[in-house]
Structures are given as structure tokens and as C-alpha cells.
């Protein structure tokens, strides 16, 4: 019985392939993380734009801004309508459920401050 030539990979060949894969992964991971970050930022900007548009519509109808964003979903009284089905959320997984929303009035003119509550810290 004759023993034929071995048809497997050598340790050196396997190490070279693993080295190439590790190098490719090291190059690709930062791009993927940037993509995820930009995706979350884009979603947050869209959500902020939606809230801004809805707040302006609320102000146009009622002449004031709501005391809370929940009033955009559940009207303060039965005569007012709901402006949103739900308040958009901050896409960051560790973010609080609500936004930093502060209505205020200066010299008879009402306005608001709206920002995501998550600062990444």
C-alpha cells in the first residue's frame, strides 16, 4: 500500500490567510462603526425635524407650545387633537426615553428648546 501526497494546508499557509483576514477586519471595522454612528445621527436629525415641524403646527393652531411633548400625542383637553401617534425616540440605545424639551416665553413671545438628552457620556 503506497502513501499518497498529503493534500492539506500547511501551518504557514493557514497563518498567512488568518493574517490577511485580520488585516482586512482591522481596516473594515472603523468604517462600519462610522457608518453606524452616521446612521444614528441621521435618524436623530430626522426625528428632531419631525418634532420641530409638529411643534410649529401645534403653535400655529393654539398660539402656544405644549408644556410637554406628551401633549402632542394625548391632547390636554378633549377639544384639542393629537398631533403625533408617538414621540420619536433618540436612536442611541442608552438615551433616556424623552427629549430635552423646554418651552419658554420671553417678552410675550413663546419659543422652545429641543435637544436629544443623550450626550454620549
C-alpha positions as CSV (number, residue, x, y, z in Angstrom):
1,X,0.0,0.0,0.0
2,X,1.5,3.3,-1.0
3,X,1.0,6.5,0.9
4,X,0.0,9.4,-1.4
5,X,0.9,13.0,-1.1
6,X,-0.8,14.9,1.7
7,X,-3.5,17.3,0.4
8,X,-4.0,19.6,3.4
9,X,-2.8,23.1,4.1
10,X,0.5,23.8,5.9
11,X,0.6,25.8,9.1
12,X,2.3,28.6,7.2
13,X,-0.5,28.8,4.6
14,X,-3.1,28.9,7.3
15,X,-1.2,31.6,9.3
16,X,-0.9,33.8,6.1
17,X,-4.7,33.5,5.4
18,X,-5.6,34.3,9.0
19,X,-3.2,37.3,8.9
20,X,-4.8,38.6,5.8
21,X,-8.3,38.2,7.3
22,X,-7.3,40.0,10.5
23,X,-5.8,42.9,8.4
24,X,-9.0,43.2,6.4
25,X,-11.1,43.2,9.5
26,X,-8.9,45.8,11.2
27,X,-9.4,48.1,8.1
28,X,-13.2,47.4,7.8
29,X,-14.3,47.8,11.4
30,X,-13.7,51.6,11.8
31,X,-15.6,52.2,8.6
32,X,-18.5,50.1,9.8
33,X,-18.6,52.0,13.2
34,X,-18.6,55.3,11.4
35,X,-21.5,54.1,9.2
36,X,-23.5,53.1,12.3
37,X,-22.8,56.4,14.0
38,X,-23.8,58.4,11.0
39,X,-26.9,56.3,10.6
40,X,-27.9,57.1,14.2
41,X,-27.2,60.8,13.7
42,X,-29.3,60.9,10.6
43,X,-32.2,59.2,12.4
44,X,-31.8,61.7,15.3
45,X,-31.9,64.7,12.8
46,X,-35.0,63.3,11.1
47,X,-36.7,62.8,14.5
48,X,-35.8,66.3,15.6
49,X,-37.1,67.7,12.3
50,X,-40.4,65.8,12.8
51,X,-40.7,67.2,16.3
52,X,-39.9,70.7,15.2
53,X,-42.5,70.6,12.4
54,X,-45.1,69.2,14.8
55,X,-44.3,71.8,17.4
56,X,-44.7,74.6,14.9
57,X,-48.0,73.2,13.7
58,X,-49.2,73.0,17.4
59,X,-48.1,76.6,17.9
60,X,-49.9,77.7,14.7
61,X,-53.1,76.1,15.9
62,X,-53.1,77.0,19.6
63,X,-50.8,80.1,19.8
64,X,-48.5,78.4,22.4
65,X,-46.2,75.5,22.7
66,X,-47.2,72.4,24.8
67,X,-45.9,72.1,28.3
68,X,-44.7,68.6,27.5
69,X,-44.1,66.5,24.3
70,X,-46.7,64.0,25.6
71,X,-49.4,66.6,24.8
72,X,-48.6,66.1,21.1
73,X,-49.9,62.5,21.5
74,X,-52.5,62.9,24.1
75,X,-54.3,66.3,23.9
76,X,-54.6,68.4,27.1
77,X,-58.3,68.7,26.6
78,X,-60.9,66.9,24.6
79,X,-61.2,69.8,22.2
80,X,-57.6,69.6,21.0
81,X,-56.4,67.0,18.6
82,X,-53.4,64.6,18.7
83,X,-50.5,65.7,16.5
84,X,-48.4,62.5,16.6
85,X,-49.1,58.9,17.1
86,X,-46.0,58.6,19.3
87,X,-43.0,60.8,20.1
88,X,-40.0,59.8,18.1
89,X,-37.1,58.4,20.2
90,X,-33.4,59.2,20.3
91,X,-31.8,56.3,18.3
92,X,-28.9,56.0,20.8
93,X,-29.6,52.8,22.9
94,X,-28.5,54.4,26.2
95,X,-30.6,57.5,25.7
96,X,-33.4,58.4,28.0
97,X,-36.9,57.8,26.6
98,X,-37.6,61.5,26.3
99,X,-36.0,64.6,24.7
100,X,-34.8,67.7,26.3
101,X,-37.9,69.9,25.7
102,X,-38.3,73.2,27.4
103,X,-41.0,75.7,26.3
104,X,-40.4,79.3,27.5
105,X,-41.7,82.8,26.9
106,X,-39.6,85.9,26.6
107,X,-41.3,89.4,26.3
108,X,-44.6,87.8,25.3
109,X,-43.0,85.7,22.6
110,X,-43.1,81.9,23.1
111,X,-40.4,79.6,22.0
112,X,-38.8,76.3,22.9
113,X,-35.5,74.4,23.3
114,X,-35.4,70.9,21.9
115,X,-32.4,68.6,22.0
116,X,-31.5,65.0,22.5
117,X,-30.9,64.2,26.1
118,X,-28.1,61.7,25.4
119,X,-24.7,63.3,25.2
120,X,-22.6,60.2,24.8
121,X,-21.1,60.3,28.3
